[in-house]
Structures are given as C-alpha cells and as structure tokens.
C-alpha cells in the first residue's frame, strides 16, 4: 500500500529506450577518460568541506566539472538565481545526476534518501554536502525532516528537495507532495522552482540519465559515460512566496516546474 510520502512511479528500466541506451556510443578511449575524470573529481571532493569564502562558487564549479566528466552539458535559462538567505529549491526528480545539475546552478543542502550516504563515492560527497537524510518508508520520521528543513531555512540556508518523492524517467511526472513545502510555510521563506529536462544532442527528450525501477547505479553511470552526449536544460522560474497553505504552494510550484499554463495568483509570485 502506498502511503502519502511513498509514491510509486510507473517508470522502470524499460523506460530507457534502445536509442538512449547507446545507438551512438563514444569510443572506449573516450569512455575511459570520462571515468578517470569522474574518479579524480570524487577524490577531490573533500575540498567542498573546507569553510572558505566563495564556497558556493566552488561547489558550482565542482558540479559543472563532474557533469562534463560524465558527458553532460548544461544550459541555464530563465530568471537570475537570486542570492537570498533561506530558500527552498524544488524540481522534478529524474536521477542521482540531478544533485550535480542543481548544485551547478544553486548549491545548497539536499534532502535525499537516507541510503544515499552508503553509496560508493557518492556517499562521501553526500556527507560533505551535509545531505538531510529522509527515510521515505518511515512516515514517523517525516516531521523531524520537515523540522530540520525549517530550521535550515530560518538559518539562511539554501535547501534543495525533490517533492515527487521518487524518480521518474524524464518523460513522465509525479505529483508534488506537500510535506516539504510545510517547511517553507513555517519558516516564511520563498520557494525557487527549477524546470529540469534531459535531452539528446538533437534536442529530443532523453531518458539516458534516468535512475528508475531496478536500475543500478553502475548501469546508470555506464549509460552516461558511453552516450555520445547528454544535454540537461535548467530553467530558473519565478520565486514563489510561501503563503499559508502548503498544498496550494505545492500545486503552484508543480505547475511552474511542468510548464503548465494554469494561471498563478499574482499575490504569490515574485518576478525574476
């Protein structure tokens, strides 16, 4: 039985099409270079823990280099990224790669599933980036997670969350669950929606970065490093004021992230 915070995506490994899985592959030499570059960057991850001026710029640069090592090119459009204290950043969720994509645009602390910290390599990075762990199958822990996000926002931190609650293939969407938005309401802080999408070199939507179903981390990484190139597009949408209703806030942000044409209340929108 699916609980309100444990959604089940219809997407699985079959969503990764034959074309995306590698009709146009890079050479073995190029793939080996990508792996070497990614491993080198993982070895350098401890520099992200050094408290120093410009740490945010360092994290952005690090994430962009990691994306490049994986064969991913990023394009950012839309409004400027505002340098505000205490912002909840939300987007759709496709893959573990999303962490590097958003980190390259608006670095901060991520709310991520608790087992991420045990992943090889990425677990160390998660700990260095002070991930807020969430056990999606344990609803009793959810109020504590929301409380931690609220305290972070009040302390002026940027917190990144994926309100769909699970990953989708990139061609499908999940509903935005309202739980994390309660933190923005309680803290009285704005929400920054990001519209994120993956594409093939010819501009068509891509599922190569997807991490769904029974997919493994190794298989997901392998698809990326052998693909000719993957493009990720990030559109910075208008900041949303929190209001007093987390469900209404979640619906507004979901509409913005999907690009829906449903009108938004001007009283809850800050022009970028």
C-alpha positions as CSV (number, residue, x, y, z in Angstrom):
1,X,0.0,0.0,0.0
2,X,1.4,3.4,-1.0
3,X,1.5,6.0,1.8
4,X,1.2,9.8,1.1
5,X,5.0,10.1,1.2
6,X,6.0,6.8,-0.5
7,X,4.8,7.3,-4.1
8,X,5.4,4.5,-6.6
9,X,6.5,5.7,-10.1
10,X,5.1,3.8,-13.1
11,X,8.6,4.3,-14.7
12,X,11.0,1.4,-14.7
13,X,14.2,0.3,-16.5
14,X,12.1,-0.3,-19.7
15,X,11.6,3.4,-20.0
16,X,15.2,3.7,-21.1
17,X,14.9,3.4,-24.9
18,X,17.2,1.5,-27.2
19,X,18.3,4.7,-28.8
20,X,19.1,6.3,-25.5
21,X,20.9,3.2,-24.2
22,X,23.6,3.6,-26.8
23,X,23.0,3.6,-30.5
24,X,25.6,6.4,-30.8
25,X,28.4,5.4,-28.5
26,X,31.7,7.1,-27.7
27,X,34.9,5.2,-28.2
28,X,36.3,3.1,-25.4
29,X,39.1,5.6,-25.0
30,X,36.6,8.5,-24.5
31,X,34.6,6.4,-22.0
32,X,37.8,5.6,-20.1
33,X,38.8,9.3,-20.0
34,X,35.3,10.2,-18.6
35,X,35.6,7.5,-15.9
36,X,39.1,8.7,-14.9
37,X,37.9,12.3,-14.7
38,X,35.0,11.4,-12.6
39,X,37.1,9.4,-10.2
40,X,39.6,12.2,-9.9
41,X,36.8,14.6,-9.0
42,X,35.5,12.2,-6.4
43,X,39.0,12.1,-4.9
44,X,39.0,15.9,-4.7
45,X,35.5,16.0,-3.0
46,X,36.9,16.9,0.5
47,X,37.7,20.4,-0.8
48,X,34.0,21.0,-0.6
49,X,34.1,20.7,3.2
50,X,36.7,23.5,3.6
51,X,34.9,26.5,5.1
52,X,36.1,29.4,2.9
53,X,34.7,32.5,1.2
54,X,33.3,31.6,-2.2
55,X,32.4,28.1,-1.2
56,X,29.2,28.3,-3.2
57,X,31.1,29.2,-6.3
58,X,33.4,26.3,-5.7
59,X,30.5,23.9,-5.4
60,X,29.0,25.2,-8.6
61,X,32.3,24.8,-10.4
62,X,32.8,21.3,-9.0
63,X,29.4,20.2,-10.1
64,X,29.8,21.5,-13.6
65,X,33.1,19.7,-13.9
66,X,31.5,16.5,-12.7
67,X,28.7,16.9,-15.3
68,X,31.3,17.4,-18.0
69,X,33.2,14.3,-16.9
70,X,30.0,12.3,-17.3
71,X,29.4,13.6,-20.8
72,X,26.7,16.0,-19.8
73,X,26.4,19.6,-21.0
74,X,24.2,22.1,-19.0
75,X,22.3,25.1,-20.3
76,X,20.7,27.5,-17.8
77,X,17.9,29.9,-18.9
78,X,15.2,31.9,-17.3
79,X,15.5,34.4,-14.5
80,X,18.6,35.1,-12.5
81,X,19.5,33.0,-9.5
82,X,18.8,35.3,-6.5
83,X,21.3,35.5,-3.7
84,X,18.7,35.2,-1.0
85,X,19.1,33.7,2.5
86,X,16.8,30.8,3.3
87,X,15.4,29.5,0.0
88,X,13.7,26.1,-0.7
89,X,14.7,24.9,-4.1
90,X,12.4,22.3,-5.8
91,X,12.5,20.5,-9.1
92,X,11.3,17.3,-10.7
93,X,13.4,14.2,-10.0
94,X,14.9,12.0,-12.7
95,X,18.3,10.7,-11.4
96,X,21.1,10.9,-8.9
97,X,22.6,13.3,-11.5
98,X,20.0,15.9,-10.5
99,X,22.2,16.6,-7.5
100,X,25.1,17.8,-9.6
101,X,22.8,19.6,-12.0
102,X,21.1,21.7,-9.3
103,X,24.4,22.1,-7.5
104,X,25.8,23.7,-10.6
105,X,23.0,26.2,-10.6
106,X,22.0,26.9,-7.0
107,X,24.2,24.9,-4.5
108,X,22.9,24.1,-1.0
109,X,21.9,21.2,1.2
110,X,19.9,18.4,-0.3
111,X,17.0,16.4,1.2
112,X,17.8,12.9,-0.1
113,X,17.0,9.3,0.7
114,X,19.0,8.0,3.6
115,X,20.7,5.2,1.8
116,X,22.5,7.7,-0.4
117,X,25.2,8.1,2.2
118,X,26.2,4.5,1.8
119,X,26.7,4.6,-1.9
120,X,30.3,4.2,-3.1
121,X,31.9,7.5,-3.8
122,X,28.7,9.5,-3.9
123,X,28.1,8.7,-0.2
124,X,31.2,10.6,0.8
125,X,30.1,13.5,-1.4
126,X,26.6,13.4,0.2
127,X,28.1,13.7,3.7
128,X,30.4,16.5,2.7
129,X,27.4,18.4,1.2
130,X,25.5,17.8,4.5
131,X,22.6,16.0,3.0
132,X,19.4,15.9,5.1
133,X,18.5,12.2,5.0
134,X,14.9,11.1,4.7
135,X,13.5,7.6,5.1
136,X,10.6,7.6,2.7
137,X,9.2,4.3,4.1
138,X,9.1,5.7,7.7
139,X,6.5,8.4,7.9
140,X,7.1,8.8,11.6
141,X,10.4,10.4,10.8
142,X,8.9,12.8,8.3
143,X,8.0,15.6,10.8
144,X,11.6,15.6,12.1
145,X,12.9,16.0,8.5
146,X,10.5,18.9,7.8
147,X,11.6,20.4,11.1
148,X,15.3,20.2,10.0
149,X,14.5,21.8,6.7
150,X,12.5,24.6,8.5
151,X,15.5,25.3,10.9
152,X,17.8,25.3,7.9
153,X,15.7,27.9,6.0
154,X,15.4,30.1,9.1
155,X,19.2,29.9,9.5
156,X,19.5,31.3,6.0
157,X,20.5,28.1,4.2
158,X,19.5,27.0,0.7
159,X,17.7,23.6,0.9
160,X,17.0,21.5,-2.2
161,X,14.2,19.0,-2.2
162,X,12.5,16.7,-4.8
163,X,8.8,16.8,-3.9
164,X,7.8,14.0,-6.3
165,X,9.3,11.7,-3.6
166,X,10.8,9.3,-6.2
167,X,12.5,9.3,-9.6
168,X,10.7,9.3,-12.9
169,X,12.2,8.6,-16.3
170,X,12.2,12.1,-17.6
171,X,9.2,11.7,-19.9
172,X,6.7,11.3,-17.1
173,X,6.0,13.4,-14.0
174,X,4.8,12.7,-10.4
175,X,2.7,14.9,-8.2
176,X,4.4,17.3,-5.9
177,X,3.9,16.0,-2.3
178,X,3.2,18.9,0.1
179,X,5.2,17.8,3.1
180,X,8.5,19.7,2.3
181,X,6.5,22.8,1.4
182,X,5.4,23.0,5.0
183,X,8.9,24.0,5.9
184,X,8.8,27.0,3.6
185,X,5.4,28.0,5.1
186,X,6.6,27.6,8.7
187,X,9.8,29.5,8.0
188,X,8.1,32.1,5.9
189,X,10.7,31.7,3.2
190,X,10.3,31.7,-0.6
191,X,10.5,28.7,-2.9
192,X,12.6,28.6,-6.1
193,X,11.3,26.2,-8.7
194,X,13.7,24.9,-11.3
195,X,12.5,23.3,-14.5
196,X,14.9,20.4,-15.4
197,X,14.9,18.3,-18.5
198,X,17.4,15.9,-20.2
199,X,17.9,15.8,-24.0
200,X,19.8,14.1,-26.8
201,X,22.2,16.1,-28.9
202,X,19.5,16.6,-31.5
203,X,17.2,18.2,-28.8
204,X,14.8,15.3,-28.4
205,X,14.0,14.3,-24.8
206,X,16.3,11.7,-23.4
207,X,16.0,9.0,-20.7
208,X,19.6,8.1,-20.6
209,X,20.2,9.8,-17.2
210,X,17.1,8.1,-15.7
211,X,17.6,6.1,-12.5
212,X,14.3,4.2,-12.1
213,X,12.9,0.7,-11.3
214,X,15.5,-2.0,-10.7
215,X,18.2,0.1,-12.3
216,X,21.6,0.0,-10.6
217,X,24.0,2.9,-10.0
218,X,26.6,1.1,-12.1
219,X,24.3,0.6,-15.1
220,X,23.1,4.3,-14.8
221,X,26.7,5.5,-14.9
222,X,27.7,3.2,-17.7
223,X,24.8,4.6,-19.9
224,X,26.0,8.1,-19.3
225,X,29.7,7.6,-20.0
226,X,29.2,5.7,-23.2
227,X,26.5,8.0,-24.6
228,X,27.8,10.5,-27.2
229,X,26.5,13.4,-25.3
230,X,23.6,14.3,-22.9
231,X,22.3,17.7,-22.6
232,X,20.4,19.0,-19.5
233,X,18.4,22.2,-19.6
234,X,17.6,24.1,-16.4
235,X,15.1,27.0,-16.5
236,X,15.1,29.2,-13.4
237,X,11.5,30.1,-12.8
238,X,9.9,32.9,-10.7
239,X,10.3,32.7,-7.0
240,X,7.1,31.7,-5.2
241,X,6.1,33.3,-1.9
242,X,5.1,30.6,0.7
243,X,1.6,31.8,1.6
244,X,-0.2,29.8,4.3
245,X,-1.3,26.6,2.6
246,X,1.3,24.0,1.8
247,X,-0.9,22.2,-0.7
248,X,-1.6,25.3,-2.7
249,X,2.1,26.1,-2.6
250,X,3.0,22.6,-3.9
251,X,0.4,22.9,-6.7
252,X,1.8,26.3,-7.8
253,X,5.3,25.0,-7.9
254,X,4.3,21.8,-9.7
255,X,2.6,23.9,-12.4
256,X,5.6,26.1,-12.8
257,X,8.0,23.1,-13.0
258,X,5.9,21.3,-15.6
259,X,5.4,24.5,-17.6
260,X,1.7,24.3,-17.3
261,X,-0.3,27.3,-18.5
262,X,-2.6,27.3,-15.4
263,X,-2.7,30.9,-14.1
264,X,-0.9,31.7,-10.8
265,X,-2.0,34.2,-8.3
266,X,0.0,37.4,-8.7
267,X,0.0,37.8,-5.0
268,X,2.1,34.7,-4.6
269,X,4.7,35.4,-7.3
270,X,7.9,37.4,-7.3
271,X,9.1,38.4,-10.7
272,X,12.5,37.1,-11.5
